[in-house]
């Protein structure tokens, strides 16, 4: 069970960042190598999740499964 939670913890920022990076890449019309895209997607996804959690705390929204499931549905 711990290994699944670890995989989920690393995969969710990558998926969110990969989605955002793909949108940005299509706007600029520049192709990146897969290794560059994966590295940047992890960093962008982690930053986005950090801001999302910060805004949840700022707006005093409880950190529950429902509040984070929105991100997974959008990605």
N, C-alpha and C positions, 0 to 999 in steps of 0.2 A: 504494500500500500504506500509506503514511503517513496518508493521509486516512481510511482505514478504521480504523486504530488510534486516530486522534483521535476519530472518531465513537463508537467503542466505549468510549473512556475517558470521554466525557461521557454516553453513553447508559446505561451500567451503573449509575451512582449514581442516575440519574433513575428507572430502572425499579425498582430496589430501594426507593427512597424513595417512589415512587408507590404501590407495593404496600402498604408499611407505612402510608402516609397514608390510603389507602382503607380499610384495616382500622380505623384509629383514627377516621376520619370516620364509619363505620357504627356504631361504638360510641357516639358522641356525638350522632348524628342531626343533624348540622349540615352544610350544603352550602357548599363553597368554589367560587369562580370558577376556571376552568381555569388562568388565569395565576397565581393564588395557589397553586394546587395544584402546578403545575410548579416554581415557585420554591421552595416548601417541600420538595418531593420531592427536589430536587437537594441541598439542605442536609442533609436527614435521611439520604439515601442516602450522601453523603460521610462524614457522621459515623459511620454504621453500618459502612461499609467501613474507616474508620480504627480503630474499636474491634476489628473482626474481625482486621485485620492485626496490631494490637497484641497480641491474645490468641494469635495464631499464633506470634509471636515469644516471648511469655511462656512458652508451652508447648513451645517449641523444635520446632515443626512446620515443616518446610521449605516455603517459598513456591513451590509448583509449580502447574501447571495443574490438577491433581487437587484441590488444596486450595482453589482459588478457584472451581472448577466447581460446587461444592456451592451456593454463593450464587446462581449463575445458574439452577440447576435449581429452587431453592426460590422464586425470584422468578417 
